[in-house]
Each structure stands twice: as structure tokens, then as C-alpha cells.
Amino acid sequence: MIRLVQEKIRSNPKYLEYLHTHSYWYKKLNRDFKYFNEFEAEVKKEYKLYPQDRIEKALSLIDTLQTILATING
């Protein structure tokens, strides 16, 4: 595995966690660093790190808060 890929993985705890649970990625990343983009996309999908996922989570939180406030006031 090239040093740049190792640094990127070490700098992000989610990447390390994902590698520990999906160890087949070690083999792929050791063979070719070009798999890193695929690895990164899979991690983002698994942990819902895409912007649309964050927006969806924020909207869900707002909806929950509105429900709580309506229950308290109502």
C-alpha cells in the first residue's frame, strides 16, 4: 500500500473502523491504490457520510423536535 493511501486511512477513524470489519479491502488496496476511490465511496455509503444523508438526518431531527414541541404545547 502506498504511503499516501496509508496516511489517508490513518487520518480518518471511519476508514480504520471499516477496514477492521471488512478486511478484504487490505488485499485490494495493497494490490492497487486506485481502489481507494471505490473504498472511500463504500465507506461513505456504509456510514452515510454523503451530504444528502446529512441533510436527511437534519430534517429528521427537526421533524422530531417539532413533534416534541407540539406535544408539550398541545
C-alpha positions as CSV (number, residue, x, y, z in Angstrom):
1,M,0.0,0.0,0.0
2,I,1.5,3.3,-0.9
3,R,2.2,5.8,1.8
4,L,-0.4,8.4,0.7
5,V,-3.2,5.8,1.0
6,Q,-1.9,4.8,4.4
7,E,-2.0,8.4,5.6
8,K,-5.5,9.0,4.3
9,I,-6.7,5.8,6.1
10,R,-5.0,6.7,9.4
11,S,-6.3,10.2,9.3
12,N,-9.9,9.1,9.2
13,P,-11.2,6.9,12.1
14,K,-14.1,5.7,10.0
15,Y,-11.8,4.3,7.4
16,L,-9.9,2.4,10.0
17,E,-13.0,1.0,11.6
18,Y,-14.4,-0.1,8.2
19,L,-11.1,-1.8,7.3
20,H,-11.1,-3.7,10.6
21,T,-14.6,-5.0,9.8
22,H,-14.1,-5.5,6.1
23,S,-10.5,-6.9,5.9
24,Y,-10.7,-7.9,2.2
25,W,-10.0,-4.2,1.5
26,Y,-6.4,-4.6,2.7
27,K,-5.8,-7.0,-0.1
28,K,-7.4,-4.8,-2.7
29,L,-5.6,-1.7,-1.5
30,N,-2.3,-3.4,-1.3
31,R,-2.6,-4.6,-4.9
32,D,-3.6,-1.3,-6.4
33,F,-4.0,2.1,-4.8
34,K,-6.6,3.0,-7.5
35,Y,-9.2,1.0,-5.5
36,F,-9.0,3.8,-2.8
37,N,-11.8,5.8,-4.5
38,E,-14.0,2.7,-4.6
39,F,-13.1,2.1,-0.9
40,E,-13.9,5.7,0.0
41,A,-17.3,5.6,-1.7
42,E,-18.2,2.3,0.1
43,V,-17.3,3.8,3.5
44,K,-19.3,6.9,2.8
45,K,-22.3,4.8,1.8
46,E,-22.0,2.5,4.8
47,Y,-21.7,5.3,7.3
48,K,-24.0,7.7,5.5
49,L,-21.4,10.4,5.1
50,Y,-22.7,11.9,1.9
51,P,-24.2,15.5,2.0
52,Q,-27.7,14.3,1.2
53,D,-27.5,11.8,4.1
54,R,-26.6,14.6,6.5
55,I,-29.4,16.8,5.2
56,E,-31.9,13.9,5.6
57,K,-30.7,13.3,9.1
58,A,-31.0,17.0,10.0
59,L,-34.6,17.2,8.6
60,S,-35.5,14.1,10.6
61,L,-34.2,15.8,13.7
62,I,-36.2,18.9,13.0
63,D,-39.3,16.9,12.5
64,T,-38.7,15.1,15.8
65,L,-38.2,18.4,17.6
66,Q,-41.4,19.8,16.1
67,T,-43.3,16.8,17.3
68,I,-42.0,17.1,20.8
69,L,-42.8,20.8,20.9
70,A,-46.3,20.2,19.6
71,T,-46.8,17.6,22.3
72,I,-45.6,19.9,25.0
73,N,-47.7,22.9,23.9
74,G,-50.7,20.9,22.8
